[in-house]
């Protein structure tokens, strides 16, 4: 079990990483679209789809209770998509840092939840 201050910091970081992931998907969508309508659709649609899937399966109060492996797959797809979006925007180093921080944060959070139950 993580000490309480570390637990609080890690949970806060998880929330910030989720928001950053949505912002990266929106940035990618806006940068990828060939015209204004497509830019708006991608900038709104990509994060909306990601947030919907997250809320259904990976959120702390997810609509559906699924096995841990399924939650981890959803998180990997979400953070991986955000990292790939950042990479496609020409920010390769930032994408690697984002992916590593997301993986470490998720690992600490899941281990902590396991030990708290």
N, C-alpha and C positions, 0 to 999 in steps of 0.2 A: 504494500500500500504506500502511495506517495505521501510525503508529509503535507499537511494542509496547505501551507503557502504555495508549494509547488503544484499541488492539485488545482488550486484556484488559478494560478498563472497558466497552467496547461489548458484548462477549460476555456479561459479567456482567449488564449492563442488559437484554440480550435475554432471558436466563433469568428475571430478575425480572419482566419484562413478560409473559412466558408464564404465570408463576405468578399474576400479578395478573389476567390475562385469565380464567384458570380460576376464580379467586375471585370475580370480577365476575359470571361466568355463574352460579355457585352462589348468590350473593347475589340476583341477579335471579330465579332459580328459586324461592328461598324466599319472596321478596316477592310473586311473581306468583300462586302457587298459592292456590286458594280454600279448600282444606282441608288438614289435616296430611298426608294421603297424597299429594295432588298436589304440595304443597310439597316433600316429600321426593323424590318422583320427579323433579321439575324441578331441584331443587338438586343432585341427584346425576347425573341423566341428561344435562343440558345440558353440564356440564364433561366428563363421561365421553365423550360423543359427540365433543366438540371435541378432547379429548386423543387419542382413537382416530384421528380423521382426521389430526391433526397427526403422530402417530407413523407413520402409514402413508405420508404424502406429504411432510411438511415438516421433520421432525426431521433433525438432522445424520446420523443413522444410520437413515433411514427404511426401512421395509420395501420400498417400491417406489421405484425410481429413475425420476423423471419429469423432463421439461424444466423449466428454470428458471421459465418463465412459469406452469406449473402450481403450482410451489412458491409463487410469489408470489401466485397466486390464493387458495390455501389460507390463506396468512398474512393476506391482506387480508380474507378471510371471517372468520377467527378474531378478528383484532384489531377488525375492523369490528363484529362481533357483540358483542364485549365493550364497545366504546364505545357501541353502541346500547343495550345492557343498562344501562349506567351512566346514559345519557341518560333512559331510561324510569324510572329510579329518582329522577329529579329533579335529577341532578347534571350539568347540561348543560356547564358550564365545565370540570369535571373530565373529562367525556367528550371534549371537544375537545382538551384537553391530552393525554389518554391517546392519542388517535388520532394527533396530531402527533408525539408522542414515539415511538410505535410505527412510524410511517412513516419518520421520520428514522433510527431505530435499524436498521430493516430495510434501508434504502437504504445506510447506511454498512457494514453487515455484508456485503451482497451485493457491493458495490463492492470491499470489502477481500478477500473470497473470490476474486473475479475476478482481482485483481492478485496474489494469492498463488499462483495455479495456473499 
